[in-house]
Amino acid sequence: MTTPKAQGALKQQVREYLSDTKSIVDECLKTCSSSAQFSESFRISLATKSVLSGLTTSNLRPSLSLVQTIVLRIPMLSAIGQGSIAHAEFRRFLELLFWTIYFTDHSAEWAEFQKAKNGGFSRDQHKPISFAANRELGYYVDYTAELMENDPSGLGSQSVAALRTVIHELNSNVHAGQIAKEQRKLVPYENPDSVYLSKFVRLQRSVFSSSCIVLAAYKRQNLKDCRLPQEQTSTGLLVLFFVERSGQGRSEIHDAFPSQKYIVEYAEAN
């Protein structure tokens, strides 16, 4: 049983811990408030949120509202010095993306996926529905890659390939192997200086832009479910290409997503 004296000491330690945490967070936020790299990170998330909103339809399973939540959380995590947690969120974002593409096409597997309580993998190939509904991420990436073979622009296939590389990088960041090899003492945050944020933004841009292209290519193959008019579908896909690579094509951006001002702002900033 904890004595009153011990309880008092614990409360004091909690106060000191939270005070130290606040100091760290305040310093990180101060750094980000004047950082061009953080502004870029914020803009990328806003543009991505706008693209995902434009591609959202009620038939998608799971809903894109889940990934949009992660999109807006990413800059916050980097701003408070928790970039390593953001890497785990990138990984979850990609899982949700590839699940959405697969399970939207497979209603029986989606129903089975929803029933699973432990979230583990299924190894019983004699139950093909549960087997397909509970696989490792690579299975759903492979499905999407084959699906993208039908995309005439070729951007879908290129973007899936890019995401394979990103997933490999994220896996190495999320797993504990790198920490286990460290010889120095690690601080409980990542300093969001210009060097760190520049690297972080490159990863963020790669994850979000390639993901949006893949999703747009998937929606293009299901025109009856897509908000973009058929004559603008090709342009709508190119919008995402421009968001990643350059500031040209601003008129196309206006044509495809006239109300999504952040896409335009982001393109004009590159």
SULNOR-V830808 format. One record per helix or strand of 2 or more residues. SS is the DSSP state (H for helix, E for strand). FROM is the first residue (numbers start at 1). TO is the last residue. If there is no record, write none. Layout:
ss=SS from=FROM to=TO
ss=SS from=FROM to=TO
This chain:
ss=H from=4 to=33
ss=H from=36 to=55
ss=H from=65 to=79
ss=H from=83 to=105
ss=H from=107 to=115
ss=H from=128 to=133
ss=H from=137 to=148
ss=H from=155 to=174
ss=H from=177 to=181
ss=H from=194 to=220
ss=H from=223 to=225
ss=H from=230 to=245
ss=H from=250 to=256
ss=H from=261 to=268
